Amino acid sequence: MKRILLVEDDPNIADGLVMNLEAEGYELLSVDNGSRVMEEFAKGSFDLILLDIMLPGVDGLTLCKQIRASGSKIPILFVTARDRDDEKVEGLIAGGDDYIVKPFNMAELLARIQGIFRRLAWLGSEEDSSDLFEFDGRRMNFKTFVAEGPGGRFDLSRRECMVFKYLSERRGEVVSRDQLLDGVWGYHAFPSNRTVDNFILKLRKIFENDPKDPQYIETIRGVGYRFKA
């Protein structure tokens, strides 16, 4: 049974989520104050965090950064009333895996949760590649999420690792931004190209000799990207 840590300060929303998610077979622990999250997170073993952004005590973005700083790769799905594109991008850069805006349909939330677990299984699969992907002295470990290149050694977020895996499995092919959104996030959630472009920029800083003149992750103007190692 998958365990979910729910961080939501509105008792009506929290109660509704607990009832519906438990009915779907998930085990829930609900926390209503940001100050308690790290304590509960340290005590329990969870498979997913549903995290509001506007919280008493400590806000959700800060909590997400703290969780990532601890070394945890647990999936984090922001559940919030904030609907601006720049806030969505900020949440992803902080280490979030997904973002759903209130009010939402329960079926959509369930689909996103299931999508997260499905893509986790894909990331950990060994059907097409081993845990370690190497090219021209660079390497990506899909198990530890550690990447090494001229830019140094970096601990990537799960989503950054998934973007690279998606491109590397399609070496030599032109991949559109929409394909990346659909393949990595599972839907066209973020209409701004900044969503994908920020992840590509991070990967270039790691793997390219000159990120401004990329040799491996090319921009195909008006379309998307191509990985050509």
C-alpha positions as CSV (number, residue, x, y, z in Angstrom):
1,M,0.0,0.0,0.0
2,K,1.4,3.4,-1.0
3,R,1.7,5.9,1.9
4,I,1.0,9.6,1.2
5,L,1.9,12.5,3.4
6,L,-0.8,15.2,3.0
7,V,0.1,18.8,4.0
8,E,-3.0,20.9,3.8
9,D,-4.2,23.5,6.4
10,D,-7.8,23.7,5.2
11,P,-9.6,21.0,7.2
12,N,-12.5,20.6,4.7
13,I,-10.1,20.0,1.8
14,A,-7.9,17.7,3.9
15,D,-10.8,15.6,5.1
16,G,-12.1,15.2,1.6
17,L,-8.7,14.2,0.2
18,V,-8.1,11.7,3.0
19,M,-11.5,10.1,2.5
20,N,-11.2,9.9,-1.3
21,L,-7.6,8.7,-1.4
22,E,-8.1,6.1,1.3
23,A,-11.1,4.8,-0.7
24,E,-8.6,4.3,-3.6
25,G,-6.3,2.2,-1.4
26,Y,-3.8,4.7,-0.3
27,E,-2.7,5.2,3.3
28,L,-2.7,8.9,4.4
29,L,-1.1,10.9,7.1
30,S,-2.5,14.5,7.2
31,V,-0.5,17.5,8.6
32,D,-2.0,21.0,8.8
33,N,1.1,23.1,9.7
34,G,4.3,23.5,7.7
35,S,6.3,23.5,10.9
36,R,5.4,19.8,11.6
37,V,6.3,18.5,8.1
38,M,10.0,17.7,8.5
39,E,9.3,16.0,11.9
40,E,6.6,13.7,10.4
41,F,8.7,13.1,7.3
42,A,11.7,12.0,9.3
43,K,9.5,9.6,11.4
44,G,7.6,7.9,8.6
45,S,8.3,6.2,5.3
46,F,6.2,7.8,2.5
47,D,5.9,7.2,-1.2
48,L,4.5,10.7,-2.1
49,I,3.9,14.1,-0.6
50,L,0.8,16.2,-1.5
51,L,2.0,19.7,-0.5
52,D,0.1,23.0,-0.3
53,I,2.2,26.1,-0.8
54,M,0.4,28.6,1.4
55,L,0.8,27.1,4.9
56,P,1.1,28.4,8.4
57,G,4.6,27.9,9.9
58,V,6.7,27.1,6.9
59,D,5.5,27.6,3.3
60,G,5.4,24.7,0.8
61,L,8.2,25.9,-1.5
62,T,10.6,26.2,1.5
63,L,9.6,22.7,2.7
64,C,10.2,21.3,-0.8
65,K,13.7,22.8,-0.8
66,Q,14.4,21.4,2.7
67,I,13.2,17.9,1.7
68,R,15.5,18.0,-1.4
69,A,18.4,19.3,0.6
70,S,18.0,16.3,2.9
71,G,18.8,14.1,0.0
72,S,15.3,12.7,-0.4
73,K,14.0,12.0,-3.9
74,I,10.4,11.4,-2.7
75,P,7.8,12.6,-5.3
76,I,6.2,16.0,-4.3
77,L,2.9,17.1,-5.9
78,F,2.0,20.7,-5.1
79,V,-1.8,21.1,-4.4
80,T,-2.4,24.8,-4.3
81,A,-4.7,27.7,-5.3
82,R,-1.8,29.6,-6.9
83,D,-2.2,29.4,-10.7
84,R,0.5,31.6,-12.3
85,D,2.9,30.0,-14.7
86,D,5.9,31.5,-13.0
87,E,4.8,30.0,-9.7
88,K,4.4,26.6,-11.3
89,V,7.9,26.9,-12.7
90,E,9.2,28.0,-9.4
91,G,7.7,24.9,-7.8
92,L,9.4,22.6,-10.3
93,I,12.7,24.3,-9.9
94,A,12.4,23.9,-6.1
95,G,12.2,20.2,-6.6
96,G,8.5,19.5,-7.1
97,D,7.4,16.8,-9.5
98,D,3.9,18.0,-10.3
99,Y,1.4,20.9,-9.7
100,I,-2.4,20.8,-9.5
101,V,-4.5,23.9,-8.9
102,K,-7.5,24.2,-6.6
103,P,-10.3,23.6,-7.2
104,F,-9.7,20.4,-9.0
105,N,-11.5,17.3,-10.1
106,M,-10.7,14.3,-7.9
107,A,-10.3,12.1,-11.0
108,E,-7.6,14.5,-12.3
109,L,-5.7,14.3,-9.0
110,L,-5.9,10.5,-9.0
111,A,-4.7,10.4,-12.6
112,R,-1.7,12.6,-11.7
113,I,-0.8,10.5,-8.7
114,Q,-1.0,7.3,-10.8
115,G,1.0,9.0,-13.5
116,I,3.8,9.9,-11.0
117,F,4.1,6.3,-9.8
118,R,4.0,5.0,-13.4
119,R,6.8,7.3,-14.5
120,L,8.8,6.3,-11.5
121,A,8.6,2.7,-12.6
122,W,9.7,3.8,-16.1
123,L,12.7,5.7,-14.7
124,G,13.8,2.7,-12.7
125,S,13.2,0.2,-15.5
126,E,16.1,-1.5,-17.3
127,E,14.3,-2.4,-20.5
128,D,16.3,-0.1,-22.7
129,S,19.3,1.0,-20.6
130,S,21.3,0.2,-17.5
131,D,21.4,2.3,-14.4
132,L,24.5,4.1,-15.8
133,F,24.5,6.0,-19.1
134,E,27.9,7.2,-20.3
135,F,29.0,9.2,-23.3
136,D,32.2,11.1,-24.1
137,G,33.4,11.0,-20.5
138,R,30.1,12.1,-19.2
139,R,27.8,10.0,-17.1
140,M,24.3,9.8,-15.7
141,N,23.3,7.4,-13.0
142,F,19.5,6.8,-13.3
143,K,19.4,5.0,-9.9
144,T,21.2,7.6,-7.8
145,F,20.3,10.7,-10.0
146,V,23.9,11.7,-10.0
147,A,25.2,13.4,-13.2
148,E,28.9,14.1,-14.0
149,G,30.4,16.2,-16.8
150,P,32.6,19.2,-17.5
151,G,30.3,21.3,-15.3
152,G,31.0,19.1,-12.3
153,R,29.1,16.5,-10.3
154,F,25.5,17.2,-9.5
155,D,22.6,15.6,-7.7
156,L,19.7,16.0,-10.0
157,S,16.0,16.1,-9.2
158,R,13.9,13.1,-10.4
159,R,12.3,15.3,-13.1
160,E,15.7,16.5,-14.4
161,C,16.8,12.9,-14.6
162,M,13.6,11.9,-16.4
163,V,14.1,14.7,-19.0
164,F,17.6,13.4,-19.8
165,K,16.5,9.8,-20.0
166,Y,13.6,10.7,-22.4
167,L,16.1,12.5,-24.7
168,S,18.8,9.8,-24.4
169,E,16.3,7.0,-25.3
170,R,15.6,9.0,-28.5
171,R,19.2,9.7,-29.5
172,G,19.4,11.5,-32.8
173,E,15.6,12.2,-32.9
174,V,14.1,15.7,-32.8
175,V,11.9,15.8,-29.7
176,S,9.3,18.6,-29.3
177,R,8.6,20.4,-26.1
178,D,5.1,18.9,-26.2
179,Q,6.6,15.4,-26.5
180,L,8.7,16.1,-23.4
181,L,5.8,17.4,-21.4
182,D,3.7,14.5,-22.4
183,G,6.4,11.9,-21.9
184,V,7.8,13.2,-18.6
185,W,4.9,14.9,-17.0
186,G,2.2,12.9,-18.7
187,Y,0.1,15.8,-20.0
188,H,0.4,19.4,-21.3
189,A,0.4,21.0,-17.9
190,F,2.5,24.0,-18.4
191,P,1.9,26.1,-21.5
192,S,5.1,28.1,-21.1
193,N,8.2,26.8,-22.9
194,R,10.1,27.9,-19.8
195,T,9.1,24.7,-18.1
196,V,11.1,22.5,-20.4
197,D,13.8,25.1,-21.2
198,N,14.8,25.5,-17.6
199,F,15.5,21.8,-17.3
200,I,17.4,21.7,-20.6
201,L,19.5,24.7,-19.4
202,K,20.5,22.7,-16.2
203,L,21.5,19.6,-18.2
204,R,23.6,21.7,-20.6
205,K,25.5,23.3,-17.7
206,I,26.4,19.8,-16.6
207,F,27.2,18.0,-19.9
208,E,28.3,20.7,-22.4
209,N,31.8,22.2,-22.6
210,D,30.1,25.5,-23.5
211,P,26.4,25.6,-22.6
212,K,25.8,28.5,-25.0
213,D,27.1,26.4,-27.9
214,P,25.7,23.0,-27.1
215,Q,27.2,19.9,-28.8
216,Y,25.0,17.2,-27.3
217,I,21.6,18.7,-26.5
218,E,20.8,20.8,-29.6
219,T,18.0,23.3,-29.9
220,I,15.9,22.7,-33.1
221,R,14.5,26.1,-33.6
222,G,10.7,26.2,-33.5
223,V,10.4,22.5,-32.6
224,G,12.4,21.4,-29.5
225,Y,15.6,19.5,-28.9
226,R,17.8,16.7,-30.1
227,F,20.3,14.6,-28.2
228,K,23.2,13.6,-30.4
229,A,26.0,12.1,-28.4
